[in-house]
């Protein structure tokens, strides 16, 4: 199986993340989960609004 090329910017982002981790800079996992759930709820609301608009 051929290896896909690395997308532009990914190596830089990985290096930055590794540097932040080495410096002890981390993010609260619970906060990330809350933000993911909030984003999912917003997407679902937009989808429902779109369905209601198309159903008229």
Secondary structure, DSSP 8 states (H G I E B T S, - for coil): -------TTHHHHHHHHHHHHHTT----HHHHHHHHHHHHHHHHHHHHHHHHHHT-
